[in-house]
Amino acid sequence: MAYNSGVQLAGIAGIVGGGLGAYFGYNYAIAESMPPIQGALILGAVGMIAFSAGAFILKSAMQFIVYVIMLGLVVYIFRNQIEGLTGINPVQAVHTTLTGWGVPLPPLD
């Protein structure tokens, strides 16, 4: 029973991660004149897999928050390689979405 304790958290985290990834990808694709569905599918799938796997493995909300921060750092470090593979810069995608929500962020260089 202890093995299945993180299943519900992993499912919820996968849905949330997929939704956030799809939203970020959709907005960024529109800003970059790409097909918005392509951006939503790419970042949505990445968010769903990363969030659900992290929550299932960690099985704790606090450990999951640390995992998300670490995942954000890895994505930030390897943003050029991710952009080369997918055509979408994940850092600019998040920045575009947050500034669209009205969050005051400094411009990216």
Jmol script that loads the backbone (N, CA, C; Angstrom):
load data "model"
ATOM      1  N   MET A   1       0.814  -1.198   0.000  1.00  0.00           N
ATOM      2  CA  MET A   1       0.000   0.000   0.000  1.00  0.00           C
ATOM      3  C   MET A   1       0.860   1.265   0.000  1.00  0.00           C
ATOM      4  N   ALA A   2       1.998   1.192   0.626  1.00  0.00           N
ATOM      5  CA  ALA A   2       2.862   2.382   0.665  1.00  0.00           C
ATOM      6  C   ALA A   2       3.361   2.736  -0.727  1.00  0.00           C
ATOM      7  N   TYR A   3       3.484   1.732  -1.598  1.00  0.00           N
ATOM      8  CA  TYR A   3       3.967   1.990  -2.948  1.00  0.00           C
ATOM      9  C   TYR A   3       2.980   2.850  -3.731  1.00  0.00           C
ATOM     10  N   ASN A   4       1.696   2.688  -3.508  1.00  0.00           N
ATOM     11  CA  ASN A   4       0.664   3.420  -4.248  1.00  0.00           C
ATOM     12  C   ASN A   4       0.296   4.752  -3.612  1.00  0.00           C
ATOM     13  N   SER A   5       0.988   5.162  -2.567  1.00  0.00           N
ATOM     14  CA  SER A   5       0.587   6.370  -1.859  1.00  0.00           C
ATOM     15  C   SER A   5       0.760   7.635  -2.690  1.00  0.00           C
ATOM     16  N   GLY A   6       1.619   7.630  -3.695  1.00  0.00           N
ATOM     17  CA  GLY A   6       1.831   8.830  -4.492  1.00  0.00           C
ATOM     18  C   GLY A   6       1.084   8.854  -5.802  1.00  0.00           C
ATOM     19  N   VAL A   7       0.212   7.870  -6.036  1.00  0.00           N
ATOM     20  CA  VAL A   7      -0.466   7.770  -7.331  1.00  0.00           C
ATOM     21  C   VAL A   7      -1.417   8.937  -7.553  1.00  0.00           C
ATOM     22  N   GLN A   8      -2.209   9.277  -6.561  1.00  0.00           N
ATOM     23  CA  GLN A   8      -3.156  10.382  -6.732  1.00  0.00           C
ATOM     24  C   GLN A   8      -2.426  11.712  -6.880  1.00  0.00           C
ATOM     25  N   LEU A   9      -1.396  11.928  -6.110  1.00  0.00           N
ATOM     26  CA  LEU A   9      -0.596  13.155  -6.240  1.00  0.00           C
ATOM     27  C   LEU A   9       0.046  13.228  -7.614  1.00  0.00           C
ATOM     28  N   ALA A  10       0.532  12.085  -8.123  1.00  0.00           N
ATOM     29  CA  ALA A  10       1.157  12.058  -9.443  1.00  0.00           C
ATOM     30  C   ALA A  10       0.144  12.363 -10.530  1.00  0.00           C
ATOM     31  N   GLY A  11      -1.072  11.843 -10.400  1.00  0.00           N
ATOM     32  CA  GLY A  11      -2.106  12.124 -11.395  1.00  0.00           C
ATOM     33  C   GLY A  11      -2.484  13.587 -11.437  1.00  0.00           C
ATOM     34  N   ILE A  12      -2.677  14.159 -10.272  1.00  0.00           N
ATOM     35  CA  ILE A  12      -3.030  15.586 -10.199  1.00  0.00           C
ATOM     36  C   ILE A  12      -1.876  16.445 -10.716  1.00  0.00           C
ATOM     37  N   ALA A  13      -0.651  16.105 -10.316  1.00  0.00           N
ATOM     38  CA  ALA A  13       0.509  16.870 -10.775  1.00  0.00           C
ATOM     39  C   ALA A  13       0.679  16.757 -12.284  1.00  0.00           C
ATOM     40  N   GLY A  14       0.412  15.585 -12.849  1.00  0.00           N
ATOM     41  CA  GLY A  14       0.496  15.409 -14.294  1.00  0.00           C
ATOM     42  C   GLY A  14      -0.505  16.273 -15.028  1.00  0.00           C
ATOM     43  N   ILE A  15      -1.726  16.342 -14.513  1.00  0.00           N
ATOM     44  CA  ILE A  15      -2.755  17.181 -15.132  1.00  0.00           C
ATOM     45  C   ILE A  15      -2.369  18.657 -15.041  1.00  0.00           C
ATOM     46  N   VAL A  16      -1.918  19.080 -13.865  1.00  0.00           N
ATOM     47  CA  VAL A  16      -1.516  20.480 -13.681  1.00  0.00           C
ATOM     48  C   VAL A  16      -0.307  20.815 -14.550  1.00  0.00           C
ATOM     49  N   GLY A  17       0.698  19.944 -14.555  1.00  0.00           N
ATOM     50  CA  GLY A  17       1.899  20.180 -15.362  1.00  0.00           C
ATOM     51  C   GLY A  17       1.602  20.203 -16.846  1.00  0.00           C
ATOM     52  N   GLY A  18       0.732  19.289 -17.288  1.00  0.00           N
ATOM     53  CA  GLY A  18       0.351  19.280 -18.700  1.00  0.00           C
ATOM     54  C   GLY A  18      -0.410  20.526 -19.091  1.00  0.00           C
ATOM     55  N   GLY A  19      -1.298  20.961 -18.207  1.00  0.00           N
ATOM     56  CA  GLY A  19      -2.053  22.186 -18.488  1.00  0.00           C
ATOM     57  C   GLY A  19      -1.174  23.418 -18.534  1.00  0.00           C
ATOM     58  N   LEU A  20      -0.272  23.530 -17.569  1.00  0.00           N
ATOM     59  CA  LEU A  20       0.642  24.679 -17.561  1.00  0.00           C
ATOM     60  C   LEU A  20       1.561  24.664 -18.777  1.00  0.00           C
ATOM     61  N   GLY A  21       2.109  23.499 -19.086  1.00  0.00           N
ATOM     62  CA  GLY A  21       2.984  23.389 -20.244  1.00  0.00           C
ATOM     63  C   GLY A  21       2.261  23.730 -21.537  1.00  0.00           C
ATOM     64  N   ALA A  22       1.032  23.233 -21.676  1.00  0.00           N
ATOM     65  CA  ALA A  22       0.250  23.525 -22.878  1.00  0.00           C
ATOM     66  C   ALA A  22      -0.061  25.015 -22.975  1.00  0.00           C
ATOM     67  N   TYR A  23      -0.394  25.627 -21.855  1.00  0.00           N
ATOM     68  CA  TYR A  23      -0.717  27.056 -21.857  1.00  0.00           C
ATOM     69  C   TYR A  23       0.514  27.893 -22.227  1.00  0.00           C
ATOM     70  N   PHE A  24       1.658  27.562 -21.619  1.00  0.00           N
ATOM     71  CA  PHE A  24       2.886  28.286 -21.934  1.00  0.00           C
ATOM     72  C   PHE A  24       3.266  28.097 -23.403  1.00  0.00           C
ATOM     73  N   GLY A  25       3.201  26.868 -23.881  1.00  0.00           N
ATOM     74  CA  GLY A  25       3.545  26.590 -25.271  1.00  0.00           C
ATOM     75  C   GLY A  25       2.618  27.261 -26.253  1.00  0.00           C
ATOM     76  N   TYR A  26       1.325  27.294 -25.950  1.00  0.00           N
ATOM     77  CA  TYR A  26       0.332  27.924 -26.821  1.00  0.00           C
ATOM     78  C   TYR A  26       0.598  29.423 -26.948  1.00  0.00           C
ATOM     79  N   ASN A  27       0.797  30.085 -25.804  1.00  0.00           N
ATOM     80  CA  ASN A  27       1.059  31.531 -25.821  1.00  0.00           C
ATOM     81  C   ASN A  27       2.368  31.873 -26.516  1.00  0.00           C
ATOM     82  N   TYR A  28       3.392  31.089 -26.271  1.00  0.00           N
ATOM     83  CA  TYR A  28       4.681  31.370 -26.898  1.00  0.00           C
ATOM     84  C   TYR A  28       4.607  31.147 -28.405  1.00  0.00           C
ATOM     85  N   ALA A  29       3.922  30.100 -28.822  1.00  0.00           N
ATOM     86  CA  ALA A  29       3.807  29.820 -30.253  1.00  0.00           C
ATOM     87  C   ALA A  29       3.078  30.948 -30.969  1.00  0.00           C
ATOM     88  N   ILE A  30       2.054  31.504 -30.348  1.00  0.00           N
ATOM     89  CA  ILE A  30       1.341  32.634 -30.944  1.00  0.00           C
ATOM     90  C   ILE A  30       2.282  33.837 -31.063  1.00  0.00           C
ATOM     91  N   ALA A  31       3.064  34.083 -30.020  1.00  0.00           N
ATOM     92  CA  ALA A  31       3.980  35.223 -30.032  1.00  0.00           C
ATOM     93  C   ALA A  31       5.081  35.059 -31.075  1.00  0.00           C
ATOM     94  N   GLU A  32       5.447  33.819 -31.391  1.00  0.00           N
ATOM     95  CA  GLU A  32       6.524  33.560 -32.344  1.00  0.00           C
ATOM     96  C   GLU A  32       6.018  33.194 -33.734  1.00  0.00           C
ATOM     97  N   SER A  33       4.733  33.356 -33.996  1.00  0.00           N
ATOM     98  CA  SER A  33       4.113  33.049 -35.292  1.00  0.00           C
ATOM     99  C   SER A  33       4.299  31.589 -35.691  1.00  0.00           C
ATOM    100  N   MET A  34       4.206  30.712 -34.722  1.00  0.00           N
ATOM    101  CA  MET A  34       4.244  29.270 -34.967  1.00  0.00           C
ATOM    102  C   MET A  34       2.827  28.736 -34.822  1.00  0.00           C
ATOM    103  N   PRO A  35       2.568  27.513 -35.268  1.00  0.00           N
ATOM    104  CA  PRO A  35       1.253  26.924 -35.018  1.00  0.00           C
ATOM    105  C   PRO A  35       1.036  26.746 -33.510  1.00  0.00           C
ATOM    106  N   PRO A  36       0.002  27.350 -32.932  1.00  0.00           N
ATOM    107  CA  PRO A  36      -0.181  27.284 -31.479  1.00  0.00           C
ATOM    108  C   PRO A  36      -0.423  25.870 -30.956  1.00  0.00           C
ATOM    109  N   ILE A  37      -1.057  25.035 -31.760  1.00  0.00           N
ATOM    110  CA  ILE A  37      -1.302  23.668 -31.311  1.00  0.00           C
ATOM    111  C   ILE A  37       0.018  22.910 -31.157  1.00  0.00           C
ATOM    112  N   GLN A  38       0.963  23.164 -32.036  1.00  0.00           N
ATOM    113  CA  GLN A  38       2.270  22.508 -31.946  1.00  0.00           C
ATOM    114  C   GLN A  38       2.962  22.880 -30.638  1.00  0.00           C
ATOM    115  N   GLY A  39       2.970  24.153 -30.309  1.00  0.00           N
ATOM    116  CA  GLY A  39       3.588  24.588 -29.056  1.00  0.00           C
ATOM    117  C   GLY A  39       2.890  24.012 -27.838  1.00  0.00           C
ATOM    118  N   ALA A  40       1.558  23.972 -27.878  1.00  0.00           N
ATOM    119  CA  ALA A  40       0.800  23.424 -26.751  1.00  0.00           C
ATOM    120  C   ALA A  40       1.072  21.937 -26.581  1.00  0.00           C
ATOM    121  N   LEU A  41       1.139  21.204 -27.670  1.00  0.00           N
ATOM    122  CA  LEU A  41       1.388  19.767 -27.582  1.00  0.00           C
ATOM    123  C   LEU A  41       2.790  19.461 -27.062  1.00  0.00           C
ATOM    124  N   ILE A  42       3.774  20.202 -27.550  1.00  0.00           N
ATOM    125  CA  ILE A  42       5.161  19.923 -27.145  1.00  0.00           C
ATOM    126  C   ILE A  42       5.358  20.214 -25.664  1.00  0.00           C
ATOM    127  N   LEU A  43       5.076  21.425 -25.235  1.00  0.00           N
ATOM    128  CA  LEU A  43       5.314  21.767 -23.824  1.00  0.00           C
ATOM    129  C   LEU A  43       4.289  21.122 -22.899  1.00  0.00           C
ATOM    130  N   GLY A  44       3.087  20.840 -23.385  1.00  0.00           N
ATOM    131  CA  GLY A  44       2.095  20.128 -22.568  1.00  0.00           C
ATOM    132  C   GLY A  44       2.545  18.717 -22.260  1.00  0.00           C
ATOM    133  N   ALA A  45       3.071  18.026 -23.253  1.00  0.00           N
ATOM    134  CA  ALA A  45       3.553  16.659 -23.029  1.00  0.00           C
ATOM    135  C   ALA A  45       4.749  16.648 -22.088  1.00  0.00           C
ATOM    136  N   VAL A  46       5.654  17.585 -22.281  1.00  0.00           N
ATOM    137  CA  VAL A  46       6.818  17.658 -21.395  1.00  0.00           C
ATOM    138  C   VAL A  46       6.381  17.946 -19.958  1.00  0.00           C
ATOM    139  N   GLY A  47       5.471  18.891 -19.785  1.00  0.00           N
ATOM    140  CA  GLY A  47       4.991  19.220 -18.439  1.00  0.00           C
ATOM    141  C   GLY A  47       4.270  18.058 -17.785  1.00  0.00           C
ATOM    142  N   MET A  48       3.433  17.352 -18.541  1.00  0.00           N
ATOM    143  CA  MET A  48       2.679  16.235 -17.979  1.00  0.00           C
ATOM    144  C   MET A  48       3.622  15.123 -17.516  1.00  0.00           C
ATOM    145  N   ILE A  49       4.568  14.763 -18.357  1.00  0.00           N
ATOM    146  CA  ILE A  49       5.483  13.677 -18.006  1.00  0.00           C
ATOM    147  C   ILE A  49       6.381  14.076 -16.840  1.00  0.00           C
ATOM    148  N   ALA A  50       6.939  15.258 -16.906  1.00  0.00           N
ATOM    149  CA  ALA A  50       7.870  15.686 -15.858  1.00  0.00           C
ATOM    150  C   ALA A  50       7.172  15.838 -14.514  1.00  0.00           C
ATOM    151  N   PHE A  51       6.003  16.461 -14.489  1.00  0.00           N
ATOM    152  CA  PHE A  51       5.320  16.685 -13.222  1.00  0.00           C
ATOM    153  C   PHE A  51       4.797  15.385 -12.628  1.00  0.00           C
ATOM    154  N   SER A  52       4.200  14.516 -13.447  1.00  0.00           N
ATOM    155  CA  SER A  52       3.653  13.280 -12.885  1.00  0.00           C
ATOM    156  C   SER A  52       4.764  12.340 -12.434  1.00  0.00           C
ATOM    157  N   ALA A  53       5.840  12.254 -13.194  1.00  0.00           N
ATOM    158  CA  ALA A  53       6.960  11.396 -12.783  1.00  0.00           C
ATOM    159  C   ALA A  53       7.592  11.920 -11.495  1.00  0.00           C
ATOM    160  N   GLY A  54       7.784  13.203 -11.430  1.00  0.00           N
ATOM    161  CA  GLY A  54       8.378  13.775 -10.225  1.00  0.00           C
ATOM    162  C   GLY A  54       7.529  13.568  -8.996  1.00  0.00           C
ATOM    163  N   ALA A  55       6.224  13.764  -9.119  1.00  0.00           N
ATOM    164  CA  ALA A  55       5.344  13.589  -7.968  1.00  0.00           C
ATOM    165  C   ALA A  55       5.258  12.125  -7.565  1.00  0.00           C
ATOM    166  N   PHE A  56       5.228  11.223  -8.534  1.00  0.00           N
ATOM    167  CA  PHE A  56       5.136   9.803  -8.208  1.00  0.00           C
ATOM    168  C   PHE A  56       6.401   9.317  -7.516  1.00  0.00           C
ATOM    169  N   ILE A  57       7.537   9.763  -8.010  1.00  0.00           N
ATOM    170  CA  ILE A  57       8.802   9.323  -7.425  1.00  0.00           C
ATOM    171  C   ILE A  57       8.985   9.920  -6.030  1.00  0.00           C
ATOM    172  N   LEU A  58       8.639  11.162  -5.869  1.00  0.00           N
ATOM    173  CA  LEU A  58       8.913  11.852  -4.615  1.00  0.00           C
ATOM    174  C   LEU A  58       7.839  11.629  -3.554  1.00  0.00           C
ATOM    175  N   LYS A  59       6.566  11.536  -3.940  1.00  0.00           N
ATOM    176  CA  LYS A  59       5.439  11.215  -3.051  1.00  0.00           C
ATOM    177  C   LYS A  59       5.273  12.173  -1.878  1.00  0.00           C
ATOM    178  N   SER A  60       5.743  13.374  -2.033  1.00  0.00           N
ATOM    179  CA  SER A  60       5.594  14.373  -0.989  1.00  0.00           C
ATOM    180  C   SER A  60       5.491  15.734  -1.650  1.00  0.00           C
ATOM    181  N   ALA A  61       4.603  16.568  -1.169  1.00  0.00           N
ATOM    182  CA  ALA A  61       4.396  17.877  -1.788  1.00  0.00           C
ATOM    183  C   ALA A  61       5.656  18.747  -1.690  1.00  0.00           C
ATOM    184  N   MET A  62       6.330  18.734  -0.551  1.00  0.00           N
ATOM    185  CA  MET A  62       7.526  19.567  -0.400  1.00  0.00           C
ATOM    186  C   MET A  62       8.656  19.061  -1.281  1.00  0.00           C
ATOM    187  N   GLN A  63       8.833  17.751  -1.363  1.00  0.00           N
ATOM    188  CA  GLN A  63       9.846  17.206  -2.250  1.00  0.00           C
ATOM    189  C   GLN A  63       9.505  17.543  -3.696  1.00  0.00           C
ATOM    190  N   PHE A  64       8.218  17.555  -4.013  1.00  0.00           N
ATOM    191  CA  PHE A  64       7.790  17.872  -5.372  1.00  0.00           C
ATOM    192  C   PHE A  64       8.101  19.323  -5.718  1.00  0.00           C
ATOM    193  N   ILE A  65       7.929  20.228  -4.778  1.00  0.00           N
ATOM    194  CA  ILE A  65       8.247  21.640  -5.012  1.00  0.00           C
ATOM    195  C   ILE A  65       9.743  21.798  -5.292  1.00  0.00           C
ATOM    196  N   VAL A  66      10.571  21.091  -4.532  1.00  0.00           N
ATOM    197  CA  VAL A  66      12.012  21.129  -4.771  1.00  0.00           C
ATOM    198  C   VAL A  66      12.328  20.550  -6.151  1.00  0.00           C
ATOM    199  N   TYR A  67      11.632  19.475  -6.541  1.00  0.00           N
ATOM    200  CA  TYR A  67      11.811  18.869  -7.863  1.00  0.00           C
ATOM    201  C   TYR A  67      11.462  19.853  -8.969  1.00  0.00           C
ATOM    202  N   VAL A  68      10.380  20.601  -8.815  1.00  0.00           N
ATOM    203  CA  VAL A  68       9.977  21.581  -9.829  1.00  0.00           C
ATOM    204  C   VAL A  68      11.020  22.681  -9.956  1.00  0.00           C
ATOM    205  N   ILE A  69      11.570  23.120  -8.837  1.00  0.00           N
ATOM    206  CA  ILE A  69      12.623  24.142  -8.877  1.00  0.00           C
ATOM    207  C   ILE A  69      13.856  23.604  -9.598  1.00  0.00           C
ATOM    208  N   MET A  70      14.238  22.367  -9.291  1.00  0.00           N
ATOM    209  CA  MET A  70      15.389  21.764  -9.956  1.00  0.00           C
ATOM    210  C   MET A  70      15.119  21.566 -11.448  1.00  0.00           C
ATOM    211  N   LEU A  71      13.913  21.158 -11.802  1.00  0.00           N
ATOM    212  CA  LEU A  71      13.553  20.998 -13.209  1.00  0.00           C
ATOM    213  C   LEU A  71      13.623  22.346 -13.930  1.00  0.00           C
ATOM    214  N   GLY A  72      13.156  23.402 -13.269  1.00  0.00           N
ATOM    215  CA  GLY A  72      13.245  24.739 -13.847  1.00  0.00           C
ATOM    216  C   GLY A  72      14.687  25.160 -14.094  1.00  0.00           C
ATOM    217  N   LEU A  73      15.580  24.833 -13.179  1.00  0.00           N
ATOM    218  CA  LEU A  73      16.993  25.158 -13.379  1.00  0.00           C
ATOM    219  C   LEU A  73      17.590  24.382 -14.552  1.00  0.00           C
ATOM    220  N   VAL A  74      17.243  23.098 -14.665  1.00  0.00           N
ATOM    221  CA  VAL A  74      17.760  22.297 -15.781  1.00  0.00           C
ATOM    222  C   VAL A  74      17.233  22.843 -17.104  1.00  0.00           C
ATOM    223  N   VAL A  75      15.945  23.182 -17.152  1.00  0.00           N
ATOM    224  CA  VAL A  75      15.365  23.745 -18.376  1.00  0.00           C
ATOM    225  C   VAL A  75      16.033  25.074 -18.713  1.00  0.00           C
ATOM    226  N   TYR A  76      16.300  25.891 -17.699  1.00  0.00           N
ATOM    227  CA  TYR A  76      16.954  27.177 -17.930  1.00  0.00           C
ATOM    228  C   TYR A  76      18.370  26.970 -18.472  1.00  0.00           C
ATOM    229  N   ILE A  77      19.096  26.019 -17.910  1.00  0.00           N
ATOM    230  CA  ILE A  77      20.468  25.776 -18.343  1.00  0.00           C
ATOM    231  C   ILE A  77      20.512  25.232 -19.773  1.00  0.00           C
ATOM    232  N   PHE A  78      19.595  24.330 -20.100  1.00  0.00           N
ATOM    233  CA  PHE A  78      19.603  23.689 -21.410  1.00  0.00           C
ATOM    234  C   PHE A  78      18.559  24.272 -22.365  1.00  0.00           C
ATOM    235  N   ARG A  79      18.208  25.540 -22.187  1.00  0.00           N
ATOM    236  CA  ARG A  79      17.172  26.150 -23.015  1.00  0.00           C
ATOM    237  C   ARG A  79      17.554  26.215 -24.488  1.00  0.00           C
ATOM    238  N   ASN A  80      18.826  26.429 -24.795  1.00  0.00           N
ATOM    239  CA  ASN A  80      19.246  26.495 -26.197  1.00  0.00           C
ATOM    240  C   ASN A  80      19.128  25.137 -26.885  1.00  0.00           C
ATOM    241  N   GLN A  81      19.473  24.076 -26.164  1.00  0.00           N
ATOM    242  CA  GLN A  81      19.342  22.741 -26.731  1.00  0.00           C
ATOM    243  C   GLN A  81      17.869  22.366 -26.912  1.00  0.00           C
ATOM    244  N   ILE A  82      17.028  22.736 -25.967  1.00  0.00           N
ATOM    245  CA  ILE A  82      15.592  22.469 -26.079  1.00  0.00           C
ATOM    246  C   ILE A  82      15.010  23.241 -27.252  1.00  0.00           C
ATOM    247  N   GLU A  83      15.437  24.481 -27.407  1.00  0.00           N
ATOM    248  CA  GLU A  83      14.956  25.282 -28.535  1.00  0.00           C
ATOM    249  C   GLU A  83      15.426  24.698 -29.860  1.00  0.00           C
ATOM    250  N   GLY A  84      16.637  24.180 -29.898  1.00  0.00           N
ATOM    251  CA  GLY A  84      17.134  23.565 -31.116  1.00  0.00           C
ATOM    252  C   GLY A  84      16.343  22.324 -31.502  1.00  0.00           C
ATOM    253  N   LEU A  85      15.890  21.558 -30.514  1.00  0.00           N
ATOM    254  CA  LEU A  85      15.133  20.340 -30.790  1.00  0.00           C
ATOM    255  C   LEU A  85      13.670  20.605 -31.112  1.00  0.00           C
ATOM    256  N   THR A  86      13.060  21.545 -30.396  1.00  0.00           N
ATOM    257  CA  THR A  86      11.618  21.762 -30.534  1.00  0.00           C
ATOM    258  C   THR A  86      11.248  23.032 -31.278  1.00  0.00           C
ATOM    259  N   GLY A  87      12.153  24.003 -31.341  1.00  0.00           N
ATOM    260  CA  GLY A  87      11.822  25.292 -31.936  1.00  0.00           C
ATOM    261  C   GLY A  87      11.165  26.241 -30.947  1.00  0.00           C
ATOM    262  N   ILE A  88      11.030  25.825 -29.695  1.00  0.00           N
ATOM    263  CA  ILE A  88      10.392  26.641 -28.667  1.00  0.00           C
ATOM    264  C   ILE A  88      11.384  26.869 -27.538  1.00  0.00           C
ATOM    265  N   ASN A  89      11.614  28.127 -27.183  1.00  0.00           N
ATOM    266  CA  ASN A  89      12.460  28.460 -26.053  1.00  0.00           C
ATOM    267  C   ASN A  89      11.594  28.444 -24.805  1.00  0.00           C
ATOM    268  N   PRO A  90      11.785  27.497 -23.873  1.00  0.00           N
ATOM    269  CA  PRO A  90      10.903  27.398 -22.710  1.00  0.00           C
ATOM    270  C   PRO A  90      10.980  28.606 -21.783  1.00  0.00           C
ATOM    271  N   VAL A  91      12.135  29.241 -21.699  1.00  0.00           N
ATOM    272  CA  VAL A  91      12.268  30.416 -20.831  1.00  0.00           C
ATOM    273  C   VAL A  91      11.437  31.575 -21.387  1.00  0.00           C
ATOM    274  N   GLN A  92      11.526  31.800 -22.699  1.00  0.00           N
ATOM    275  CA  GLN A  92      10.719  32.860 -23.305  1.00  0.00           C
ATOM    276  C   GLN A  92       9.230  32.528 -23.245  1.00  0.00           C
ATOM    277  N   ALA A  93       8.887  31.247 -23.333  1.00  0.00           N
ATOM    278  CA  ALA A  93       7.483  30.857 -23.252  1.00  0.00           C
ATOM    279  C   ALA A  93       6.894  31.212 -21.891  1.00  0.00           C
ATOM    280  N   VAL A  94       7.611  30.902 -20.825  1.00  0.00           N
ATOM    281  CA  VAL A  94       7.138  31.237 -19.478  1.00  0.00           C
ATOM    282  C   VAL A  94       7.131  32.748 -19.282  1.00  0.00           C
ATOM    283  N   HIS A  95       8.161  33.434 -19.760  1.00  0.00           N
ATOM    284  CA  HIS A  95       8.238  34.891 -19.624  1.00  0.00           C
ATOM    285  C   HIS A  95       7.085  35.571 -20.358  1.00  0.00           C
ATOM    286  N   THR A  96       6.800  35.127 -21.586  1.00  0.00           N
ATOM    287  CA  THR A  96       5.705  35.705 -22.369  1.00  0.00           C
ATOM    288  C   THR A  96       4.369  35.518 -21.664  1.00  0.00           C
ATOM    289  N   THR A  97       4.149  34.334 -21.120  1.00  0.00           N
ATOM    290  CA  THR A  97       2.886  34.052 -20.434  1.00  0.00           C
ATOM    291  C   THR A  97       2.746  34.881 -19.169  1.00  0.00           C
ATOM    292  N   LEU A  98       3.794  34.930 -18.354  1.00  0.00           N
ATOM    293  CA  LEU A  98       3.701  35.679 -17.096  1.00  0.00           C
ATOM    294  C   LEU A  98       3.533  37.178 -17.340  1.00  0.00           C
ATOM    295  N   THR A  99       4.208  37.729 -18.339  1.00  0.00           N
ATOM    296  CA  THR A  99       4.001  39.147 -18.637  1.00  0.00           C
ATOM    297  C   THR A  99       2.612  39.378 -19.221  1.00  0.00           C
ATOM    298  N   GLY A 100       2.074  38.399 -19.928  1.00  0.00           N
ATOM    299  CA  GLY A 100       0.693  38.499 -20.418  1.00  0.00           C
ATOM    300  C   GLY A 100      -0.314  38.513 -19.284  1.00  0.00           C
ATOM    301  N   TRP A 101       0.031  37.861 -18.175  1.00  0.00           N
ATOM    302  CA  TRP A 101      -0.831  37.866 -16.993  1.00  0.00           C
ATOM    303  C   TRP A 101      -0.691  39.153 -16.196  1.00  0.00           C
ATOM    304  N   GLY A 102       0.285  39.991 -16.552  1.00  0.00           N
ATOM    305  CA  GLY A 102       0.476  41.252 -15.850  1.00  0.00           C
ATOM    306  C   GLY A 102       1.530  41.201 -14.768  1.00  0.00           C
ATOM    307  N   VAL A 103       2.301  40.108 -14.692  1.00  0.00           N
ATOM    308  CA  VAL A 103       3.365  40.008 -13.708  1.00  0.00           C
ATOM    309  C   VAL A 103       4.533  40.867 -14.189  1.00  0.00           C
ATOM    310  N   PRO A 104       4.982  41.846 -13.397  1.00  0.00           N
ATOM    311  CA  PRO A 104       6.079  42.706 -13.849  1.00  0.00           C
ATOM    312  C   PRO A 104       7.419  41.962 -13.787  1.00  0.00           C
ATOM    313  N   LEU A 105       7.964  41.653 -14.949  1.00  0.00           N
ATOM    314  CA  LEU A 105       9.241  40.970 -15.049  1.00  0.00           C
ATOM    315  C   LEU A 105      10.205  41.816 -15.867  1.00  0.00           C
ATOM    316  N   PRO A 106      11.486  41.760 -15.565  1.00  0.00           N
ATOM    317  CA  PRO A 106      12.448  42.491 -16.392  1.00  0.00           C
ATOM    318  C   PRO A 106      12.516  41.855 -17.765  1.00  0.00           C
ATOM    319  N   PRO A 107      12.826  42.640 -18.780  1.00  0.00           N
ATOM    320  CA  PRO A 107      12.917  42.050 -20.129  1.00  0.00           C
ATOM    321  C   PRO A 107      14.077  41.070 -20.225  1.00  0.00           C
ATOM    322  N   LEU A 108      13.897  40.057 -21.058  1.00  0.00           N
ATOM    323  CA  LEU A 108      14.969  39.084 -21.293  1.00  0.00           C
ATOM    324  C   LEU A 108      15.989  39.702 -22.251  1.00  0.00           C
ATOM    325  N   ASP A 109      17.242  39.387 -22.024  1.00  0.00           N
ATOM    326  CA  ASP A 109      18.305  39.912 -22.901  1.00  0.00           C
ATOM    327  C   ASP A 109      18.373  39.146 -24.189  1.00  0.00           C
TER     328      ASP A 109
END
end "model"
wireframe off; spacefill off
backbone 0.3
color backbone group
